[in-house]
Amino acid sequence: MLLLIYPAIDTQRLQAIQAAAPTLQIMNIESEQQAQQVIQKADAFYGKMTPELLSQADKLQWIQSPTASLEHYLFPELIEHPVILTNMRGIFSDVIADHVMGYVLMLARNLHLYRDQQQQKCWAPVGNESAKTDFIQSPGTLTPVDKTHRHLSDCIMGIIGVGAIGSEIACRASAFGMKILGVDPHPCSIPEVLKNCWPVSKLDELLKQSDFVVIAAPHTPETEQLFDRELFEQMKPNSFLINIGRGAIVKLDDLVDALTNNRIAGAALDVFEEEPLPSSHPLWKMKNVIITPHIAAASPRVSERHLELLCENVRRFSNQEDLLNRVDKESWY
């Protein structure tokens, strides 16, 4: 059997793949012209598949995508083709969950606002800028400052997309004492964290109850521009939106409108409809918005996990075993 790799990968990764399947013939190709010649006899493929390459594939049984997201990988001919497609989902889950909890803590404790104030050398408690700390009387009195700092174990997190990433987010939030709600096209449960994940038809109910709404869903035809004015109007006025899923899921104009008119309390965003986010975009100037530049999955561990998953699937293919992370191509995940 032959595995075609295009574009070519570095020697270290190639050697690891060869070690995972010593009997598998591997061709590491630099140019698309060469790849078009080799694909005719390839049984498996890793890298960037194109309509031109796929049209030349006569024996292809398996394609391994180098990414977890597939909205930029899939095309009509690939969706219709009988070839098995696998992706890289699962290697970022704990990393992204950590990023989400960083957002949650910042929003709950106003840390983003205090960081801004630090740059101005400004000592001003959020909720009452003129308040002075009274260590004798304050603990026995509920103050405006207290009311503007969230107690996480009193909060509900609603997660849209309870897959690998959503499940990790749920576990971390639960460890902080938060109650978890979730919706997913394939309802599941997370032992001791989420007894019953709801079907997507109950998204409205999740929005009405949640203090933190986390989008952990992939970009699919069903989720594209899902979050619009209508959904923002169903969220609690003191709730926050967090998006580490895909930028195409949230209509930014409608989000700006919801923030400007105080329909929601704030947002933390790692992904956007347009990236980079234009410097003129109003989100940059909103104090109740936290922006990170699509780096929620950044970690020194991801590349090694990527190689481990690739090698394991190559080994499984060589031994005619079930592959990990098979994709429903019509659903894009």
KOLKOLPA-702874 format. One record per residue (C-alpha): residue number from 1; residue in one letter; x, y, z. Coordinates in nm, 3 decimals. Each point is the difference from the previous one (the first is absolute). Layout:
residues N
  pos  code        u        v        w
  NUM     A        X        Y        Z
...
end
This chain:
residues 333
  pos  code        u        v        w
    1     M    0.000    0.000    0.000
    2     L    0.111    0.356   -0.074
    3     L   -0.040    0.314    0.210
    4     L    0.043    0.328   -0.184
    5     I    0.101    0.304    0.204
    6     Y   -0.045    0.340   -0.165
    7     P    0.131    0.259    0.065
    8     A    0.318   -0.168    0.122
    9     I    0.066   -0.009    0.374
   10     D    0.330    0.027    0.188
   11     T    0.236   -0.292    0.046
   12     Q   -0.069   -0.049    0.371
   13     R   -0.375   -0.041   -0.047
   14     L    0.050   -0.216   -0.307
   15     Q    0.225   -0.237    0.194
   16     A   -0.259   -0.028    0.278
   17     I   -0.269   -0.093   -0.254
   18     Q    0.227   -0.257   -0.163
   19     A    0.070   -0.154    0.341
   20     A   -0.374   -0.024    0.069
   21     A   -0.061   -0.207   -0.313
   22     P    0.323   -0.161   -0.129
   23     T   -0.175   -0.198   -0.274
   24     L   -0.184    0.303   -0.141
   25     Q    0.152    0.168   -0.304
   26     I    0.016    0.377    0.057
   27     M    0.061    0.270   -0.260
   28     N    0.072    0.350    0.135
   29     I   -0.073    0.232   -0.291
   30     E    0.096    0.367   -0.044
   31     S   -0.196    0.107   -0.310
   32     E   -0.365   -0.036   -0.095
   33     Q    0.104   -0.117   -0.348
   34     Q    0.186   -0.293    0.154
   35     A   -0.287   -0.064    0.239
   36     Q   -0.245   -0.025   -0.292
   37     Q    0.212   -0.279   -0.146
   38     V    0.037   -0.192    0.325
   39     I   -0.362    0.038    0.119
   40     Q   -0.112   -0.240   -0.274
   41     K    0.154   -0.292    0.186
   42     A   -0.032    0.129    0.358
   43     D   -0.212   -0.183    0.258
   44     A    0.026    0.272    0.264
   45     F    0.067    0.374    0.006
   46     Y    0.118    0.252    0.259
   47     G    0.011    0.375   -0.063
   48     K   -0.194    0.244   -0.216
   49     M   -0.248   -0.177   -0.225
   50     T   -0.126    0.193   -0.304
   51     P   -0.272   -0.071   -0.258
   52     E    0.273   -0.049   -0.260
   53     L    0.179   -0.261    0.209
   54     L   -0.315   -0.183    0.097
   55     S   -0.109   -0.025   -0.364
   56     Q    0.319   -0.199   -0.071
   57     A   -0.039   -0.238    0.296
   58     D   -0.098   -0.349   -0.114
   59     K    0.082   -0.206    0.310
   60     L   -0.033    0.247    0.287
   61     Q   -0.153   -0.145    0.318
   62     W    0.095    0.251    0.270
   63     I    0.083    0.370    0.037
   64     Q    0.143    0.146    0.321
   65     S   -0.065    0.372    0.036
   66     P    0.281    0.191    0.175
   67     T   -0.261    0.217    0.176
   68     A   -0.289   -0.049    0.237
   69     S   -0.225    0.255   -0.169
   70     L   -0.124   -0.096   -0.345
   71     E   -0.186    0.300   -0.141
   72     H    0.309    0.093   -0.204
   73     Y    0.090   -0.360   -0.083
   74     L   -0.320   -0.146   -0.139
   75     F   -0.132    0.051   -0.352
   76     P   -0.300   -0.156   -0.178
   77     E    0.194   -0.276   -0.178
   78     L    0.167   -0.108    0.324
   79     I   -0.332   -0.009    0.186
   80     E   -0.149   -0.222   -0.270
   81     H    0.304   -0.226   -0.035
   82     P   -0.009   -0.336    0.186
   83     V    0.347    0.057    0.149
   84     I    0.026   -0.001    0.381
   85     L    0.099    0.337    0.146
   86     T    0.151    0.044    0.348
   87     N    0.100    0.321    0.176
   88     M    0.204    0.124    0.296
   89     R   -0.275    0.069    0.250
   90     G    0.079   -0.061    0.364
   91     I    0.360    0.117    0.012
   92     F   -0.092    0.355    0.109
   93     S   -0.279   -0.073    0.248
   94     D    0.168    0.065    0.335
   95     V    0.200    0.294   -0.139
   96     I   -0.311    0.179   -0.126
   97     A   -0.189   -0.085    0.319
   98     D    0.275    0.172    0.200
   99     H   -0.035    0.306   -0.223
  100     V   -0.375    0.010    0.057
  101     M    0.041   -0.014    0.376
  102     G    0.249    0.285   -0.026
  103     Y   -0.274    0.202   -0.169
  104     V   -0.254   -0.104    0.263
  105     L    0.222    0.106    0.289
  106     M    0.082    0.331   -0.163
  107     L   -0.365    0.081   -0.065
  108     A   -0.121   -0.122    0.339
  109     R    0.264    0.189    0.196
  110     N    0.034    0.304   -0.234
  111     L    0.368   -0.078   -0.047
  112     H    0.004    0.147   -0.351
  113     L   -0.128    0.330    0.141
  114     Y    0.255   -0.001    0.283
  115     R    0.277   -0.067   -0.250
  116     D   -0.112    0.306   -0.197
  117     Q   -0.006    0.204    0.321
  118     Q    0.346   -0.122    0.093
  119     Q    0.140    0.165   -0.311
  120     Q   -0.146    0.328    0.132
  121     K    0.120   -0.062    0.359
  122     C   -0.364    0.020    0.099
  123     W   -0.124   -0.151    0.329
  124     A   -0.377   -0.025   -0.055
  125     P   -0.216   -0.300    0.099
  126     V   -0.247   -0.092   -0.274
  127     G   -0.348    0.072    0.131
  128     N    0.099    0.302    0.210
  129     E    0.310    0.183   -0.114
  130     S    0.018    0.213    0.315
  131     A   -0.034   -0.293    0.243
  132     K    0.267   -0.049    0.264
  133     T    0.076   -0.339    0.144
  134     D   -0.136   -0.048    0.351
  135     F    0.126   -0.333    0.129
  136     I   -0.220    0.025    0.311
  137     Q   -0.341    0.095   -0.144
  138     S    0.017   -0.113   -0.365
  139     P   -0.025   -0.379    0.045
  140     G   -0.335    0.036    0.174
  141     T   -0.155    0.230   -0.261
  142     L   -0.105   -0.072   -0.357
  143     T    0.151    0.288   -0.195
  144     P   -0.028    0.121   -0.361
  145     V    0.355   -0.126   -0.048
  146     D   -0.105   -0.348    0.114
  147     K   -0.287    0.002   -0.247
  148     T    0.228    0.070   -0.297
  149     H    0.224   -0.300    0.071
  150     R   -0.153   -0.337   -0.088
  151     H    0.001   -0.303    0.229
  152     L    0.066   -0.284   -0.244
  153     S   -0.180   -0.268    0.196
  154     D   -0.316    0.211   -0.037
  155     C    0.042    0.012   -0.378
  156     I   -0.127   -0.219   -0.282
  157     M    0.213   -0.073   -0.305
  158     G   -0.181   -0.095   -0.319
  159     I    0.211   -0.178   -0.261
  160     I   -0.096   -0.018   -0.367
  161     G    0.175   -0.306   -0.139
  162     V    0.080   -0.265    0.261
  163     G    0.264   -0.184   -0.198
  164     A    0.361   -0.054    0.106
  165     I    0.065    0.369    0.067
  166     G   -0.341    0.074    0.151
  167     S    0.032   -0.296    0.236
  168     E    0.338    0.119    0.128
  169     I   -0.139    0.348    0.054
  170     A   -0.291   -0.148    0.194
  171     C    0.231   -0.200    0.227
  172     R    0.214    0.303    0.082
  173     A   -0.298    0.226    0.063
  174     S   -0.159   -0.265    0.221
  175     A    0.318   -0.014    0.208
  176     F   -0.061    0.370    0.078
  177     G   -0.347   -0.090    0.123
  178     M   -0.187    0.124   -0.304
  179     K   -0.318   -0.172   -0.116
  180     I    0.027   -0.126   -0.358
  181     L   -0.255   -0.002   -0.280
  182     G    0.073   -0.118   -0.352
  183     V   -0.154   -0.045   -0.343
  184     D    0.134   -0.221   -0.277
  185     P   -0.133   -0.169   -0.315
  186     H    0.099   -0.329    0.163
  187     P   -0.106    0.033    0.365
  188     C    0.233   -0.170    0.245
  189     S    0.085    0.005    0.368
  190     I    0.313    0.074    0.202
  191     P    0.016   -0.203    0.323
  192     E   -0.038    0.219    0.312
  193     V    0.002    0.315   -0.216
  194     L   -0.287   -0.001   -0.253
  195     K   -0.270   -0.259    0.050
  196     N   -0.202    0.084   -0.308
  197     C    0.126    0.199   -0.297
  198     W   -0.296    0.156   -0.179
  199     P   -0.078   -0.020   -0.372
  200     V    0.064    0.318   -0.200
  201     S   -0.374    0.068    0.001
  202     K    0.040    0.108    0.365
  203     L    0.262    0.267   -0.075
  204     D   -0.248    0.274    0.093
  205     E   -0.042   -0.150    0.346
  206     L    0.378   -0.018    0.048
  207     L    0.039    0.367   -0.094
  208     K   -0.271    0.110    0.241
  209     Q    0.169   -0.172    0.295
  210     S    0.373    0.046   -0.063
  211     D    0.231    0.261    0.152
  212     F    0.283   -0.103   -0.232
  213     V   -0.085   -0.125   -0.350
  214     V    0.291   -0.183   -0.161
  215     I    0.007   -0.083   -0.370
  216     A    0.207   -0.315   -0.050
  217     A   -0.170   -0.115   -0.320
  218     P    0.165   -0.050   -0.339
  219     H   -0.080    0.207   -0.307
  220     T   -0.265   -0.194   -0.192
  221     P   -0.288    0.099   -0.229
  222     E   -0.226   -0.015    0.308
  223     T    0.219    0.218    0.226
  224     E    0.103    0.268   -0.251
  225     Q   -0.126    0.338    0.131
  226     L   -0.201   -0.186    0.263
  227     F    0.050    0.274    0.258
  228     D   -0.197    0.295   -0.126
  229     R   -0.217    0.275    0.149
  230     E   -0.279   -0.246    0.084
  231     L    0.225   -0.222    0.212
  232     F    0.166    0.292    0.178
  233     E   -0.344    0.123    0.103
  234     Q   -0.060   -0.334    0.171
  235     M    0.314    0.022    0.214
  236     K   -0.008    0.141    0.353
  237     P    0.090    0.372    0.015
  238     N    0.281   -0.076    0.249
  239     S    0.142   -0.294   -0.198
  240     F    0.321   -0.031   -0.198
  241     L    0.067   -0.157   -0.340
  242     I    0.322   -0.197   -0.053
  243     N    0.094   -0.122   -0.348
  244     I    0.289   -0.240   -0.052
  245     G   -0.187   -0.199   -0.266
  246     R    0.001    0.169   -0.337
  247     G   -0.034    0.366   -0.093
  248     A   -0.262   -0.070   -0.266
  249     I   -0.244   -0.110    0.272
  250     V   -0.045    0.354    0.140
  251     K   -0.128    0.295   -0.201
  252     L    0.228    0.272    0.131
  253     D   -0.229    0.287   -0.095
  254     D   -0.276   -0.154    0.210
  255     L    0.244   -0.063    0.286
  256     V    0.110    0.364   -0.007
  257     D   -0.363    0.106    0.007
  258     A   -0.072   -0.228    0.299
  259     L    0.301    0.137    0.190
  260     T   -0.073    0.363   -0.086
  261     N   -0.360   -0.030    0.116
  262     N    0.088   -0.197    0.316
  263     R   -0.192   -0.308   -0.107
  264     I    0.295   -0.204    0.128
  265     A    0.272    0.093    0.250
  266     G    0.308   -0.075   -0.207
  267     A    0.189   -0.241   -0.222
  268     A    0.330   -0.184   -0.029
  269     L    0.098   -0.094   -0.353
  270     D    0.285   -0.196   -0.154
  271     V   -0.153   -0.043   -0.347
  272     F   -0.171    0.245   -0.233
  273     E   -0.195    0.022   -0.326
  274     E    0.296    0.188   -0.148
  275     E    0.355   -0.069    0.114
  276     P    0.203    0.196    0.086
  277     L   -0.273    0.210    0.155
  278     P    0.024    0.339   -0.179
  279     S    0.161    0.271    0.211
  280     S   -0.305    0.220   -0.059
  281     H   -0.243   -0.254    0.146
  282     P   -0.198    0.134    0.300
  283     L    0.071   -0.313    0.210
  284     W    0.357    0.121    0.057
  285     K   -0.120    0.298    0.204
  286     M   -0.256   -0.179    0.216
  287     K    0.115   -0.039    0.359
  288     N   -0.232   -0.294    0.058
  289     V    0.156   -0.202   -0.283
  290     I    0.311   -0.219    0.018
  291     I    0.171   -0.074   -0.332
  292     T    0.269   -0.259   -0.068
  293     P    0.139   -0.060   -0.353
  294     H   -0.115   -0.358   -0.072
  295     I    0.252   -0.155    0.239
  296     A   -0.223   -0.201    0.236
  297     A    0.160   -0.321   -0.128
  298     A    0.359    0.123    0.033
  299     S    0.208   -0.238    0.212
  300     P    0.344   -0.165   -0.007
  301     R   -0.183   -0.336    0.028
  302     V   -0.215    0.023   -0.313
  303     S    0.266   -0.087   -0.260
  304     E    0.104   -0.318    0.179
  305     R   -0.363   -0.106    0.037
  306     H   -0.056    0.074   -0.369
  307     L    0.283   -0.234   -0.096
  308     E   -0.115   -0.268    0.244
  309     L   -0.351   -0.003   -0.148
  310     L    0.132   -0.003   -0.355
  311     C    0.236   -0.291    0.074
  312     E   -0.271   -0.196    0.180
  313     N   -0.238    0.031   -0.294
  314     V    0.276   -0.093   -0.245
  315     R    0.074   -0.307    0.213
  316     R   -0.368   -0.090    0.013
  317     F   -0.042    0.041   -0.375
  318     S    0.303   -0.217   -0.066
  319     N   -0.144   -0.270    0.226
  320     Q   -0.356    0.039   -0.137
  321     E   -0.133    0.114    0.339
  322     D   -0.275    0.255    0.067
  323     L    0.123    0.357   -0.043
  324     L   -0.030    0.272    0.264
  325     N   -0.207    0.316   -0.059
  326     R   -0.205   -0.111   -0.298
  327     V   -0.191    0.296   -0.143
  328     D   -0.361    0.027   -0.113
  329     K    0.088    0.199   -0.310
  330     E   -0.353    0.124   -0.067
  331     S   -0.014    0.144    0.353
  332     W    0.356    0.143   -0.020
  333     Y    0.112   -0.168    0.324
end
